[in-house]
Amino acid sequence: MQIALHETAEIGARAGRILLGDRRLDRMGLVGRRPDDTADRRVRRADDLGAYGVMVTDAVEEVGDDVTAALEAGISCVTWSDEPALADRHGAAFAAMGRTLLTGANLASGIAPCLAAHEAARSDEVLDVLVAWTEPGRRQRRGEAIAFPDPVGSLWGTQVGSKGISRSVAAPVEGIWSGATVRVTASTGDGVVVRVVGVADLAVHLEALALTAGAMSIDSFGYGAARPEDRPDDYLLAALDAGLDVATHTLDL
């Protein structure tokens, strides 16, 4: 696999180091800079984006420029940003040239909903799905109580969306840790079961794992605009291969 990486912050830098640990990576091109003298022999400056299969970027303000550059080079693109306008503006163009624009390869739009989709698929009759994740901010003193794995712990969150039987909750937290929790309530032949899965780690590391998972699963997605939850199992497997640790708990009611 040949990956062009535009790192603008620690998320991209960590994603690069994780990707270098994967033996499937043949070449990594750094966009806008040269590697240092101690870099892996597979790392070089990305002078020609067309020589790579996918561009991976953690950019926020410059993400539109990166998407345009990937489109002009005729390669796929993975963004940490989940800006909806990216898909609206460029999705059709990527589809026309047989390439993929995967946006939202992050904790809230990638890991959390893919965990939920994976767990929900295990049951024939799902009654309720709660998808929760942390966001940087001051802890709330009221709201919906959400239990994240340690070291994040319990937080108050606010519902930010709903679709059918599924609800999404964001929980502000200060500090270096972040996490995601999914609670799936399902009916089985033996009664009602509640399955809880969650992840917690350094915030920057979880985000880097989410971006890495997008890069390593890009070939699983169809042409045009895509989101991680379009192929939740492939995306989640890539995250697990990259080092994501998941905690699980099951409660029979």
C-alpha positions in Angstrom: 0.0 0.0 0.0 1.3 3.5 -0.9 0.0 6.3 1.4 0.5 10.0 1.1 0.2 11.6 4.6 -0.5 15.2 5.4 0.1 15.6 9.1 -0.8 19.0 10.5 -0.9 18.0 14.2 -0.1 15.1 16.6 -3.0 13.0 15.3 -1.5 12.8 11.9 2.0 12.2 13.3 0.8 9.3 15.4 -1.2 7.9 12.6 2.0 7.9 10.5 3.9 5.9 13.2 1.0 3.4 13.5 0.9 2.9 9.7 4.6 2.3 9.6 4.0 -0.6 12.0 1.9 -2.3 9.4 3.8 -4.6 7.0 1.3 -4.0 4.2 2.6 -0.4 3.9 5.1 -0.2 1.0 5.7 3.5 0.9 4.7 6.6 2.8 5.0 10.1 1.3 5.0 13.1 3.5 3.1 16.0 2.1 4.8 19.3 2.4 8.0 18.2 4.1 10.9 15.8 4.0 11.5 13.0 6.5 14.3 13.4 9.0 17.5 11.4 8.7 16.4 8.7 11.0 13.1 8.0 9.3 12.0 4.5 8.1 13.4 3.7 4.6 9.8 3.6 3.3 9.3 7.2 4.1 10.0 10.0 1.6 8.7 13.3 0.5 5.5 13.1 -1.5 6.5 15.1 -4.6 4.0 13.4 -6.9 0.7 12.5 -5.3 -0.2 10.4 -8.3 2.4 7.9 -7.3 0.2 7.0 -4.2 -3.0 5.1 -3.8 -4.6 7.3 -1.1 -4.0 10.6 0.6 -4.6 10.7 4.4 -5.0 14.0 6.2 -5.7 15.2 9.7 -6.1 18.8 8.5 -9.1 20.8 9.6 -8.8 24.3 8.1 -6.8 23.0 5.1 -8.8 19.9 4.5 -10.6 21.2 1.4 -7.2 21.9 -0.2 -6.1 18.3 0.6 -9.2 16.8 -0.9 -8.8 18.9 -4.0 -5.2 17.9 -4.3 -6.1 14.2 -4.1 -8.8 14.6 -6.6 -6.5 16.3 -9.1 -3.9 13.5 -8.6 -6.6 10.9 -9.3 -6.3 9.1 -5.9 -8.6 8.3 -3.0 -8.6 10.5 0.1 -9.2 9.9 3.9 -10.0 12.8 6.2 -10.1 13.0 9.9 -12.5 15.9 9.4 -16.2 15.1 9.2 -17.2 18.3 7.5 -20.4 17.5 5.5 -19.5 19.9 2.7 -16.6 17.8 1.6 -18.9 15.0 0.5 -21.4 17.4 -1.1 -18.8 19.2 -3.1 -16.5 16.4 -4.1 -18.3 13.1 -3.8 -19.5 12.9 -7.4 -16.1 13.8 -8.8 -14.4 11.0 -6.8 -17.1 8.5 -8.0 -16.7 9.6 -11.6 -13.0 8.7 -11.5 -13.5 5.5 -9.5 -12.0 6.7 -6.3 -13.2 7.1 -2.7 -13.5 10.1 -0.4 -13.8 8.8 3.1 -14.6 11.5 5.6 -15.0 11.4 9.4 -12.3 8.9 10.2 -12.4 10.0 13.9 -13.7 8.8 17.2 -17.2 10.3 17.1 -17.9 9.6 13.4 -15.8 6.5 12.9 -15.1 4.3 15.9 -18.3 5.0 18.0 -20.9 4.3 15.2 -19.0 1.4 13.9 -18.9 -0.2 17.3 -22.7 0.3 17.5 -23.3 -1.2 14.1 -21.2 -4.2 14.8 -23.0 -4.9 18.1 -26.4 -4.3 16.7 -25.8 -6.8 13.8 -25.3 -9.6 16.4 -29.0 -9.5 17.3 -32.1 -10.2 15.3 -34.3 -7.9 17.3 -32.6 -4.8 18.6 -34.7 -2.7 21.0 -32.5 0.3 21.7 -29.0 1.6 20.8 -27.1 4.2 22.7 -23.9 5.6 21.1 -21.8 8.0 23.2 -18.4 9.6 22.9 -16.4 12.2 24.7 -15.6 15.7 23.3 -13.1 18.3 24.7 -14.9 20.7 27.1 -15.9 21.4 30.6 -17.7 18.5 32.4 -21.4 18.8 32.7 -23.2 18.6 36.1 -26.4 17.2 34.7 -27.7 15.4 31.6 -27.6 11.7 30.7 -25.3 9.5 32.7 -22.8 7.7 30.6 -20.2 5.1 31.9 -17.0 5.1 29.9 -14.2 2.6 30.5 -11.4 3.8 32.9 -9.6 6.1 33.0 -12.4 8.3 31.6 -15.1 7.0 34.0 -18.7 8.2 34.3 -19.8 11.5 32.7 -22.9 13.5 32.0 -23.7 13.9 28.4 -26.2 15.6 26.1 -28.2 13.9 23.3 -27.0 15.3 19.9 -29.0 13.1 17.5 -31.4 10.3 17.1 -32.4 7.9 14.3 -35.1 5.3 14.9 -34.1 3.3 17.9 -30.6 4.8 18.1 -29.6 7.8 20.1 -26.2 9.7 20.0 -24.8 11.4 23.1 -21.8 13.6 23.4 -20.1 14.0 26.8 -17.6 16.9 27.4 -14.5 16.0 29.4 -11.3 17.9 30.2 -7.8 16.4 30.1 -5.9 14.0 28.0 -8.3 11.1 27.9 -11.2 10.3 25.7 -13.5 7.4 25.0 -16.6 5.9 23.4 -19.3 3.7 24.7 -22.1 1.7 23.0 -25.1 0.1 24.7 -27.2 -2.2 22.7 -30.4 -3.7 24.2 -31.8 -6.7 22.3 -34.5 -9.3 22.7 -33.4 -12.9 22.6 -35.1 -16.3 23.0 -34.0 -16.2 26.6 -35.1 -12.7 27.4 -33.6 -9.2 27.1 -29.9 -8.7 27.0 -27.9 -5.5 27.3 -24.4 -5.5 25.7 -22.0 -2.7 26.5 -18.8 -2.1 24.6 -16.4 0.8 25.1 -12.9 2.2 24.4 -10.8 4.7 26.3 -7.3 5.9 25.8 -5.3 9.0 25.2 -7.5 11.3 23.1 -4.8 11.9 20.5 -4.1 8.2 20.2 -7.7 7.2 19.7 -8.1 9.8 17.0 -4.9 8.5 15.4 -6.2 5.0 15.4 -9.5 6.2 13.9 -7.6 7.9 11.1 -5.3 4.9 10.5 -8.4 2.6 10.3 -9.7 4.7 7.5 -6.5 4.5 5.6 -6.2 0.7 6.0 -9.8 0.0 5.1 -10.2 2.5 2.2 -10.4 -0.3 -0.4 -13.5 -1.8 1.2 -15.6 1.3 0.5 -17.4 2.1 -2.7 -16.5 4.9 -5.1 -17.5 8.4 -4.2 -18.3 9.9 -0.8 -18.3 7.4 2.1 -18.4 7.4 5.9 -16.8 4.7 8.2 -20.2 3.4 9.2 -20.9 2.4 5.6 -18.5 -0.5 6.1 -18.5 -0.8 9.9 -16.9 -4.3 10.2 -14.1 -3.6 7.8 -13.3 -0.2 9.5 -13.5 -1.7 13.0 -11.3 -4.6 12.0 -8.7 -2.2 10.7 -8.9 -0.3 14.0 -8.4 -3.4 16.0 -5.5 -4.5 13.8 -3.9 -1.1 14.5 -4.1 -1.6 18.2 -7.6 -0.5 19.4 -8.6 -2.2 22.7 -12.3 -2.8 23.4 -13.9 -3.5 26.7 -17.1 -5.5 26.8 -19.9 -6.2 29.3 -23.1 -8.2 29.0 -26.1 -8.0 31.3 -29.1 -10.3 31.2 -32.4 -8.7 32.3 
